[in-house]
Amino acid sequence: MQQQFVHPAILQHFMNAGDLYTSETEVLGATIRHLAAHQGQVTNKAIIIHLIKQLECTDDVVQQDILRQTLELVVSHTPDDLHI
């Protein structure tokens, strides 16, 4: 399967949201920085997996809500895989 890098629609959506998704934008930014530093590339799949792992590791309900909302936004703006 071909690796897809972060789809521009995801980044554009977060950038255009203004203050609506401030916490989610911070989480996405931290995730992208972490993945770039540790994996050298950032893909939609890597972002989704990282957010799921973060959800599993926290007991803070507020942080879980922010992570869940970020995950939902990323998934909703990630194009489906092409099946060839």
C-alpha positions in Angstrom: 0.0 0.0 0.0 1.3 3.4 -0.9 2.0 5.9 1.9 -0.1 9.0 1.8 1.2 12.2 3.3 -1.1 14.5 5.2 -3.9 15.6 2.9 -4.0 19.4 2.4 -7.7 19.4 3.3 -7.0 18.5 6.9 -4.5 21.3 7.3 -6.7 23.8 5.5 -9.7 22.9 7.7 -7.8 23.4 10.9 -6.2 26.7 9.6 -9.6 28.1 8.6 -11.3 27.1 11.8 -9.9 30.1 13.7 -10.5 29.8 17.5 -13.1 27.0 17.0 -10.6 24.2 17.3 -7.8 25.8 19.2 -7.1 22.8 21.4 -7.5 20.4 18.6 -5.1 22.4 16.4 -2.5 22.3 19.2 -2.9 18.5 19.5 -2.6 18.1 15.7 0.5 20.3 15.6 2.2 18.4 18.5 1.3 15.1 16.7 2.8 16.3 13.4 6.0 17.5 15.2 6.3 14.3 17.1 5.9 12.1 14.0 8.3 14.2 11.9 10.9 14.0 14.6 10.6 10.3 15.4 9.5 8.8 12.0 10.8 11.3 9.5 7.5 11.5 7.7 3.9 12.4 8.5 1.0 10.5 7.0 -2.7 10.6 7.6 -2.4 7.0 8.9 0.4 7.8 11.3 -1.6 10.7 12.7 -4.6 8.6 13.2 -2.6 5.8 14.9 -0.8 8.3 17.1 -4.0 9.9 18.3 -5.6 6.5 19.1 -2.5 5.6 21.1 -2.8 8.9 23.0 -6.4 8.2 23.7 -5.6 4.8 25.2 -2.9 6.3 27.4 -4.7 9.1 29.1 -7.2 9.0 31.9 -8.0 12.8 31.7 -11.5 13.1 30.4 -10.9 16.6 29.0 -7.8 15.5 27.2 -9.7 12.4 25.9 -12.4 14.7 24.5 -9.9 16.9 22.7 -8.0 13.9 21.3 -11.3 12.3 20.2 -12.5 15.4 18.5 -9.1 15.8 16.8 -9.3 12.2 15.6 -12.8 12.7 14.3 -11.7 15.8 12.3 -8.7 14.1 10.8 -10.6 11.0 9.8 -13.4 13.0 8.3 -11.0 14.9 6.1 -8.8 11.9 5.1 -9.6 10.6 1.7 -10.5 6.9 1.4 -7.8 4.5 0.2 -8.0 3.8 -3.5 -8.6 0.1 -4.1 -6.9 -1.1 -7.3 
